[in-house]
Amino acid sequence: MFDIAVPWWELVVRGLVVYVFLIALLRLTGKRQIGQLSPFDLVLLLILSNAVQNSMNAGDNSLVGGLISATTLVAVNYLVGLIAFKSKKLEAVIEGRPQVIIHQGKLFEDVMNEAKLTRQELDSTLRQSGYFEIKDIKLAILENNGSVTVQGYDKK
């Protein structure tokens, strides 16, 4: 239970590699794939649960190995968040930037295609905000977390 099968540093390196791979994968899949979670939160949930599961199911990984993996993931997630907070360039790479989808009633389809956002998904979001036509939208922004913020023209 307490004897680990591999050196502790190998568990740390494996955790780092998986973390970086998943962050890159999530950034490539687009904002709409992430939903309301930040990339940090989603990666942490995915691999932290796996690290803890392996240490609890009496498989090849020991309890100590799972705890080392979990600690590594939490520490890396904290450090990446801290670095992104201090570096706006790194923040843009990791989390992305909000993008304008509609401006003064004009739809930017290239932004929608890049974000893999379908017209049906956009229309649904607009309806939930109380707007039924693009011409009624002053500004719609695709946020970092995949949600869409909508501002319409003042109704008289």
N, C-alpha and C positions, 0 to 999 in steps of 0.2 A: 504494500500500500504506500509506503514512504520511499521505496527504492525506485529511482528513475532509470529508465532503460537507455537514455541518451544523455550527453552532457547538458547541463543547464543552459549554456550559451546557445546550443543548437535550438532549444525551444524558443529562446528569445529571437534568434534569427528567423526561424520559421514564422513566428508571429508577425514580425516586421514585414516579411515578404508577402504574406497573405493580406495584411492590412493595406500595403501600398497597391497590390494588385487589385483589390476590391474597390479602393478609392478610384483608381484609374478606370476600371470597368464601369463604375457607376457614372462617372463624368462622361464617358463615351456614349452611354445609353440615353442620355438626355434628361432634361428636368422632369418631364412628366412621369418617368419611371420611379422617381424618388418619392413623390407625393409630399406629405407634410413633414417628413423627417429630413434632417440635414444629412449629408453624406456621412459625416462623422458618426451620428447616432445609428444609422442603418448598418454601417460596417461593424461598429462595436457590437450591436445586437446579434448580427449574424455569426461572427467569429468568436465572440465571448461565450455565447451559448454553446457552441460546438466545443470549445476548450473545456468548459465546465462539465459538459455532458460526458466527454471522453474520460475525465477523471472520476466521474461518479459511476460509470457503468462497468467498472472492473475489467475494462478491455486492456489493450496494450499500454495505455497511458496510466501512469500512477497519479495519485492525489497530488503529490508535490509537483509533478509535471503540469497538471492542469492548472494549479495555482500559479505557477511561474508564467504559463501562457496567458492566463487571465490578467495577471499583474502587468505583463508586458503590453498587452492590448490597451488596458486602461491608461497606462503611462504614456504610450505613444499617442493615443487619442487626445489626451490632455495637452501634450507638447505640441501636436499639430494645431490644435485649437488656439493655443497661446501664440504660436508663431504666426498663424493666419491673422490673429487679432493685431499683432504688431506689424505685419507686412501686408499691405493692401494688394501687392502684386501676387503674393502666394495665396491670399484669400480669393482673388479672382480666378486663379488656376484651380483651386480645390472646390470652391463653392459656386463659381460662375458669377455672372452679373445679371441683374434684371434686364429684360429686353422688352421693347415696345412692340406690341402686336397690332394695335390700332391707334392711329393718331388722327384726330379731327375727321372721323368717319372713314378713313382709308385703312384697309386691311393690308398688313405686310405678310404675304403668304410665304416669302422666303424665310422669315423668322419662324413661322409655324412649321415649315418643312424641316428646318434645322432642329427644332425642338421636338419633332415627331408628334405634334399636336394636331389632331384632326379637326375638321370644321365642326363636326358634331360635338366634340368635346368643348370647343370654344363656344358654340351656340348654347350649349347647356349651361356653361358658366355665366354667359351673358343673361340668359333667362333667370337664373338664380339671383342675379343682381338687379333684376327688374327691367331689363332692356331686351327688346325683341328684334331690333334691326341695327346693323353696323353703323348706319348713318347717324344714329342717336348717341354714339359713343364718342366722347371727347378724347379719352385716353384709356387704353387697356394695356396692362403691363404683366408679362410673365415673370413671376418672382423666382428667386433662387430655389425655393422649395417646391416649385411646380404649380403653385396656385396662381390665379389670375386676379389682379386688382383692376376694378372697372370704375371709371368716372364718366358719367354721361353729361350731356349738356343740360343746363337748368331748364326744367319744364315750366312753362308759364301758364 
